[in-house]
């Protein structure tokens, strides 16, 4: 059964099948082969990924740039994450990012880049936020930072800052 699953996944990844398995089953690591040298000196076939197993040993994952699962026994294709509880590889949601001034840092989508001192930026988890002068906090749009009591104010309304 395992060989059939691996063969099917290989055929799908090469474009020979139009069948998609969702979610993908995690792939057990294979013993060392040849072509890619792992940190422990072992080798794996080309287009494989070396994944740490137990101790200082490595196994071969039959996917290039694969995600090595933390159990040291499985791996998942690039662009997925290991769900050890369900034994599946789950697709990673593509998240847009906000590029901060200077193009050196970025924040997740719907965040605001706020100055953190010395040409560094931090991410405020609020869209179009007001960045506070302490370079550590932010407030929602339309609010002002009150550093005297650590809050965000708009008129008489007061909320905690981030």
C-alpha positions as CSV (number, residue, x, y, z in Angstrom):
1,X,0.0,0.0,0.0
2,X,2.8,2.4,0.9
3,X,4.5,1.8,-2.5
4,X,1.3,2.5,-4.3
5,X,0.8,5.8,-2.4
6,X,4.3,6.9,-3.1
7,X,4.1,5.9,-6.8
8,X,0.8,7.8,-7.1
9,X,2.2,10.9,-5.5
10,X,5.2,10.8,-7.7
11,X,3.1,10.4,-10.8
12,X,0.8,13.3,-9.8
13,X,3.8,15.6,-9.0
14,X,5.3,14.8,-12.5
15,X,1.9,15.7,-14.1
16,X,1.1,12.2,-15.3
17,X,-2.2,12.0,-13.4
18,X,-4.9,14.5,-13.0
19,X,-6.0,13.0,-9.7
20,X,-5.3,15.2,-6.7
21,X,-5.3,13.8,-3.2
22,X,-6.3,16.4,-0.6
23,X,-5.0,16.4,1.9
24,X,-1.8,14.7,1.0
25,X,-0.5,11.8,3.1
26,X,2.8,12.3,4.8
27,X,5.6,10.4,3.3
28,X,7.9,8.2,5.4
29,X,11.6,8.8,5.1
30,X,13.5,6.3,3.0
31,X,17.0,5.0,3.7
32,X,20.0,6.8,2.1
33,X,20.7,6.4,-1.6
34,X,23.1,8.4,-3.9
35,X,23.5,12.0,-5.4
36,X,22.7,14.4,-2.5
37,X,25.1,14.4,0.4
38,X,23.4,14.8,3.8
39,X,25.0,16.5,6.8
40,X,25.7,13.0,8.4
41,X,27.7,12.0,5.3
42,X,24.9,9.8,3.9
43,X,23.5,10.3,0.4
44,X,20.1,10.6,-1.2
45,X,18.9,10.6,-4.9
46,X,18.9,13.8,-6.8
47,X,15.9,16.0,-6.2
48,X,15.4,14.5,-2.7
49,X,15.7,16.4,0.6
50,X,17.8,15.2,3.5
51,X,15.6,15.2,6.7
52,X,16.9,14.7,10.2
53,X,15.7,11.4,11.8
54,X,16.9,10.3,15.2
55,X,20.1,11.5,16.8
56,X,22.5,12.8,14.2
57,X,21.1,10.6,11.4
58,X,19.3,11.7,8.2
59,X,16.8,10.0,5.8
60,X,15.7,10.8,2.3
61,X,12.5,12.6,1.4
62,X,11.5,12.0,-2.3
63,X,10.7,15.7,-2.8
64,X,13.0,18.6,-3.6
65,X,13.0,21.4,-1.0
66,X,10.7,19.3,1.1
67,X,9.4,20.1,4.6
68,X,10.9,17.7,7.2
69,X,8.3,16.8,9.9
70,X,9.4,17.2,13.5
71,X,8.7,13.5,14.2
72,X,11.9,12.6,12.3
73,X,9.9,10.0,10.4
74,X,8.0,11.8,7.7
75,X,8.2,14.7,5.2
76,X,5.8,16.7,3.1
77,X,6.2,18.5,-0.3
78,X,7.3,22.1,-0.5
79,X,4.4,24.5,0.1
80,X,2.8,22.3,2.7
81,X,3.0,21.8,6.5
82,X,3.1,18.5,8.5
83,X,0.0,17.8,10.5
84,X,1.3,15.0,12.7
85,X,-2.0,14.5,14.5
86,X,-3.9,13.7,11.3
87,X,-0.8,12.3,9.4
88,X,-1.4,14.7,6.5
89,X,0.4,17.4,4.5
90,X,-1.7,20.5,4.5
91,X,-1.3,23.3,1.9
92,X,0.1,26.5,3.1
93,X,-2.2,29.5,2.5
94,X,-0.5,32.1,0.4
95,X,-0.4,35.3,2.4
96,X,0.3,38.6,0.8
97,X,2.8,40.8,2.6
98,X,3.2,44.5,3.2
99,X,6.7,45.7,2.2
100,X,8.1,48.2,4.8
101,X,9.9,51.4,3.7
102,X,13.4,50.6,2.5
103,X,12.3,47.3,1.0
104,X,14.3,45.3,3.6
105,X,11.5,44.1,5.9
106,X,7.9,42.9,5.4
107,X,4.8,42.3,7.5
108,X,1.9,40.0,6.9
109,X,-1.1,41.3,4.9
110,X,-3.4,43.7,6.7
111,X,-0.6,44.8,9.1
112,X,1.1,48.1,9.3
113,X,4.9,48.7,9.2
114,X,5.8,50.8,12.2
115,X,9.2,52.4,12.9
116,X,11.1,50.5,15.6
117,X,14.2,52.7,15.7
118,X,17.5,52.6,13.7
119,X,15.9,52.1,10.3
120,X,14.1,49.0,11.6
121,X,10.4,48.3,11.4
122,X,8.0,46.2,13.4
123,X,4.6,44.8,12.4
124,X,1.4,46.2,13.9
125,X,-1.4,43.7,13.5
126,X,-3.9,46.4,12.5
127,X,-4.5,47.8,8.9
128,X,-3.7,51.5,8.5
129,X,-2.6,51.8,12.2
130,X,-1.2,54.8,13.9
131,X,2.4,54.0,15.0
132,X,3.2,55.3,18.5
133,X,6.3,57.5,19.2
134,X,7.6,54.9,21.7
135,X,8.5,52.7,18.6
136,X,6.9,49.7,20.4
137,X,3.1,50.1,20.1
138,X,0.4,51.1,17.7
139,X,-3.3,52.1,17.7
140,X,-6.2,51.7,15.2
141,X,-6.7,54.3,12.5
142,X,-8.4,57.4,13.9
143,X,-6.9,57.0,17.4
144,X,-4.0,58.7,19.1
145,X,-1.4,57.0,21.2
146,X,-1.4,58.0,24.9
147,X,2.0,57.0,26.3
148,X,1.1,58.2,29.7
149,X,-1.3,55.3,30.4
150,X,-0.5,53.0,27.5
151,X,-3.7,53.3,25.6
152,X,-5.3,54.5,22.3
153,X,-7.8,57.3,22.5
154,X,-10.4,58.8,20.3
155,X,-12.3,61.5,22.1
156,X,-13.6,59.9,25.3
157,X,-13.1,56.4,24.0
158,X,-10.1,54.5,25.2
159,X,-8.8,51.1,24.1
160,X,-5.6,49.1,24.8
161,X,-2.8,49.6,22.4
162,X,-0.8,46.8,20.5
